[in-house]
Amino acid sequence: MFRLRLRGLAPALSSEQGALAHQFLQATGFLGSDSPRLAERQRAVVGRRLFTHCLLPQPERGWTTAELAKALEVPVQAVYRHLQWLRELGLLTEDFSGKADDPKRVRLWHHSLPLAWEAVEARVRTCLVDYRLAVQLLVTESGSGGSPLPDGMVSVEKEDSFDMVLRELPPTSEEPAQQLGRLGAGIGYLSAHHLPYPESLPFRILNDCFLQRPERAWSAEEVAAWARTTRPTAYRHINRLLALGMLARCRAADGGPPASAFYLRGGSLTAAWQAIETRVELVLDSYRRAVGELV
């Protein structure tokens, strides 16, 4: 299953290659946790060295898992997780002669990181087209939405850091709840913990508060009261939607309450999705520039 984390990456072009590789791998989700205190744990160190000591310097070479483990001075089991992630991303392929005494070898697609990355970008855009169709089906079912900004509100310009985990998911039925659940899971808003999606709290907050009422602004307190949950829990899901670019901030135009509220960006799912695609393209551009600096 294809999976890629998409978020802002702005390394200095003069960054030392090892530091740039770490920033790139961390941004794409390859190194796992973002916590600085976890950056030097075994998983992060092995993943970084696999990329910078083996795959990048020798893109034309095929590696057995035993050869990778020996080069990295770790047990064979320590490299499996990283290889699986790189396969899911589509950066690696396998060569197998068919002979029992000649094990499979992994290597960069096309023996080149830039060419392999082009294939990754193609898969990202395939996912985006697929989910754009889901958005169109949802809009056809529910209507085009409201005005770009709720009545009596003014926009609050605050840039939330974009953060999305894009996944390639199999098709589902055209029933709206199933389409929205697949879209939410495909962009990292919903997870397996939220199954069945239509009954989950994050699904209901997105659908019932924002998609079904695109003309209104919601404070966190109103979302919490409607969803019968706590204010911190409501904020957690609102912040996730802000990071995806699905929601935008606003406040009362007359200076009264609410001083802080949230609404569906652009007043429609179509407008919100267009904004998401724009931000994905910006992230892909930063990743592409990082790849160019790494080779």
C-alpha positions, 0 to 999 in steps of 0.5 A: 500500500502506497504511503507518503507523508507530506509536509513542509520541507525548507532545507538550506541548499548548502545543508550538509548531505547527511543533515539534508538526508535526515530532514528529507527522510523525517519529513516523508515519514521514513524515520518514524517519530518527529521527537528530537530525543528519538532521532538517534534511536536505533530505528532512525540511525539504521534508516538514515544510514541505509539511505545515505551509506548504501542506496545513495552512493551505489544506486546501480547496485542490488543488495541482499538483506544480508549484505545490507545488514553487514554493511550497516553492522546490524542484525538482518531483522533491523533492516526489514522495516525500512525496506518494507517502507521504501517498497510501499513508497515505490522507491525500491524494486527487487531483482530475482534470478529464480535460482535458489542459491541467488537470493532477491536483491533490492535496489533503487528503481531505475538505478537513480533516486531522481528517476525513482522519485518521479515514479513516487510523484506519479503515484501521489498524483494518481491518488489525488485524482482518485480522491478528487473524484470522491470529492466530486461525488460527495459534492454532487450528493450534498450540494456545492456549499455556501459562501466563501466566508460565513456571514458576520465573520472575518478571516483570521490569517494564520498559517497552519503547518501542512501535514498529510499522510497520503495513502493509496486505498482500494475503491469502495462503494459510491455511498457518501459515507463510504466515500467520505470515510475512504477520503478521510483515511486516504489523507490521514484524518481517519485511521483503522482505530476509527472503524467503522468510520461513519460512527467515529467522532472525527468523521462526525465532526467533519461531516455533520459540523463542517460539510453539512453546515458549510455556511456556519462557523464553529467555535471549539466549544460548540463543536465539543458540545455538539459532539458531546466530547471535551474541548481538548478532544474537539481541538485535537480533531479541529487541529488535524483538519487545520493541518490538512488545510480542510478548515480555516480560521475566522472571528466575529466581524463586530469584535464580539464572540466568537473570538476564535472559530473555524469553517470549511475552507472556501465554504465548500468541499470543492474549494477546500480540496483545491487548497489541499492539492495546491499545498501538496504540489508545494510540498512535492516541489520541496521534496523534488529539490531536496532529491536533486541536492542529495544526488 
